[in-house]
């Protein structure tokens, strides 16, 4: 049960982060620098976008793991 809760929670948190957080954070990070090459802009945007998504996936997994442990105790 604990694994199932962790998986579902991680997917839900990653989905919410992808829709609402990743693009604004990536755009903010790109605006902090000046670039000469448009490819560098795209690479940084993609890197930050994916880093936010992976971080959200890990955070969702940890939250779900802890939540599953609490539900399993009852």
Residue pairs with C-beta under 8 A, 6 or more apart in sequence:
1 68
1 71
1 72
2 65
2 68
2 69
2 71
2 72
3 68
4 68
5 64
5 65
5 67
5 68
5 71
6 61
6 64
6 65
6 67
6 68
7 61
7 64
8 64
9 60
9 61
9 63
9 64
9 67
10 57
10 58
10 60
10 61
10 64
11 57
11 60
12 60
13 56
13 57
13 59
13 60
13 63
14 53
14 56
14 57
14 60
16 56
17 52
17 53
17 55
17 56
17 57
18 53
18 56
21 52
21 56
22 48
22 49
22 52
22 53
22 56
23 49
25 48
25 49
25 52
26 44
26 45
26 46
26 48
26 49
26 52
27 45
29 44
29 45
29 48
30 41
30 44
30 45
30 48
33 44
35 41
35 44
